[in-house]
Amino acid sequence: MKIHHLNCGTMRPPLTPRLVCHVLLVETGDGLLLVDSGFGLRDAARPAHRIGAARFLLRPALDHAETAIRQVERLGHAAEDVRDIVLTHFDGDHTGGIADFPWARIHLTADEAGAARHPQTRNERYRYLPAQREHDPQLVEHHPERGTGWRGFPAATEIKPGIVLIGLPGHTRGHAAVAVDAGDRRILHAGDAFYHRGQIDGSRAPRILPLMERLIAHDRDLVRANHERLRQLWAAADPSLTIINAHDPGLFEQNR
């Protein structure tokens, strides 16, 4: 499978280095597949409605040229070729673009679908706005906990050939990572399981990012446990595994 690394949403939160919305576009034998979607055209048209108060924290560029649909078209594909979108979670900076592909199947964990439809905590009510689902997306729910595991993660299930959904709750109730088989290696898109490579590679992350992570986390203990497992994978330096996340611009530039 051929994989493209796309930035589908530059963000500049206060006191924070530039962040990206790192999206994977995967050319499969059955059409195109996106891992996350970044911000979309509707977000740019109606940011207050679609993003809510979070737009003041994230300060997204909302550039039409950065949307997944426009980048898919620039690569010479038709938008209709995108048949599947796999979400790490349902935060607006990961789901805004799904409305630009209303025919696509939206894959996510059942726990995350439940949280988005029926938010239970103040945190969930803040992050899951009804506007993100007003186009009635076709949600396909998966249960990684029923799978056989993947590289030490106990909850993982293959949802399409070469595409594995890995349960990593913590950032949200049903957060997941997505592993993509690129032939010579696997790419592990960890979503928001960590914000900056310094949290798992032994270097230093900008101080504001761990603070933001703690403030928005659904379960901080699970977030710390995810960091530890990802540190172990990073330290193993397996050349057949590439670890990326959703917002680190350095990881995006290294891999694109």
ChimeraX attribute file (.defattr): number of C-alpha atoms within 10 A of each C-alpha:
attribute: neighborCount
match mode: 1-to-1
recipient: residues
	/A:1	13
	/A:2	11
	/A:3	18
	/A:4	15
	/A:5	16
	/A:6	24
	/A:7	24
	/A:8	31
	/A:9	29
	/A:10	23
	/A:11	21
	/A:12	17
	/A:13	17
	/A:14	12
	/A:15	10
	/A:16	13
	/A:17	14
	/A:18	15
	/A:19	22
	/A:20	24
	/A:21	27
	/A:22	28
	/A:23	26
	/A:24	25
	/A:25	21
	/A:26	23
	/A:27	16
	/A:28	14
	/A:29	8
	/A:30	12
	/A:31	13
	/A:32	23
	/A:33	22
	/A:34	24
	/A:35	27
	/A:36	32
	/A:37	32
	/A:38	28
	/A:39	33
	/A:40	30
	/A:41	22
	/A:42	20
	/A:43	26
	/A:44	18
	/A:45	12
	/A:46	11
	/A:47	17
	/A:48	13
	/A:49	14
	/A:50	23
	/A:51	25
	/A:52	17
	/A:53	13
	/A:54	16
	/A:55	17
	/A:56	13
	/A:57	12
	/A:58	17
	/A:59	13
	/A:60	24
	/A:61	15
	/A:62	21
	/A:63	15
	/A:64	19
	/A:65	14
	/A:66	20
	/A:67	25
	/A:68	30
	/A:69	24
	/A:70	18
	/A:71	18
	/A:72	20
	/A:73	13
	/A:74	11
	/A:75	9
	/A:76	8
	/A:77	15
	/A:78	13
	/A:79	16
	/A:80	16
	/A:81	17
	/A:82	23
	/A:83	17
	/A:84	23
	/A:85	26
	/A:86	28
	/A:87	26
	/A:88	32
	/A:89	29
	/A:90	24
	/A:91	23
	/A:92	24
	/A:93	27
	/A:94	25
	/A:95	22
	/A:96	28
	/A:97	25
	/A:98	31
	/A:99	22
	/A:100	20
	/A:101	22
	/A:102	16
	/A:103	15
	/A:104	22
	/A:105	18
	/A:106	23
	/A:107	22
	/A:108	29
	/A:109	29
	/A:110	18
	/A:111	20
	/A:112	24
	/A:113	21
	/A:114	14
	/A:115	20
	/A:116	24
	/A:117	14
	/A:118	12
	/A:119	18
	/A:120	11
	/A:121	10
	/A:122	8
	/A:123	14
	/A:124	20
	/A:125	15
	/A:126	14
	/A:127	19
	/A:128	20
	/A:129	20
	/A:130	13
	/A:131	16
	/A:132	23
	/A:133	19
	/A:134	10
	/A:135	13
	/A:136	10
	/A:137	16
	/A:138	14
	/A:139	17
	/A:140	16
	/A:141	16
	/A:142	22
	/A:143	18
	/A:144	26
	/A:145	15
	/A:146	11
	/A:147	17
	/A:148	12
	/A:149	18
	/A:150	16
	/A:151	8
	/A:152	10
	/A:153	16
	/A:154	16
	/A:155	18
	/A:156	26
	/A:157	21
	/A:158	19
	/A:159	18
	/A:160	12
	/A:161	11
	/A:162	14
	/A:163	20
	/A:164	23
	/A:165	31
	/A:166	30
	/A:167	28
	/A:168	29
	/A:169	25
	/A:170	22
	/A:171	26
	/A:172	28
	/A:173	23
	/A:174	24
	/A:175	28
	/A:176	31
	/A:177	25
	/A:178	26
	/A:179	23
	/A:180	24
	/A:181	19
	/A:182	16
	/A:183	11
	/A:184	9
	/A:185	13
	/A:186	18
	/A:187	21
	/A:188	19
	/A:189	25
	/A:190	22
	/A:191	26
	/A:192	26
	/A:193	27
	/A:194	24
	/A:195	22
	/A:196	24
	/A:197	21
	/A:198	14
	/A:199	19
	/A:200	21
	/A:201	15
	/A:202	11
	/A:203	9
	/A:204	11
	/A:205	15
	/A:206	14
	/A:207	10
	/A:208	13
	/A:209	18
	/A:210	14
	/A:211	11
	/A:212	12
	/A:213	17
	/A:214	15
	/A:215	12
	/A:216	16
	/A:217	21
	/A:218	20
	/A:219	14
	/A:220	17
	/A:221	13
	/A:222	17
	/A:223	21
	/A:224	17
	/A:225	15
	/A:226	20
	/A:227	16
	/A:228	14
	/A:229	15
	/A:230	20
	/A:231	17
	/A:232	13
	/A:233	18
	/A:234	17
	/A:235	12
	/A:236	10
	/A:237	11
	/A:238	10
	/A:239	9
	/A:240	12
	/A:241	19
	/A:242	18
	/A:243	17
	/A:244	24
	/A:245	23
	/A:246	28
	/A:247	25
	/A:248	21
	/A:249	19
	/A:250	14
	/A:251	18
	/A:252	20
	/A:253	12
	/A:254	9
	/A:255	13
	/A:256	12
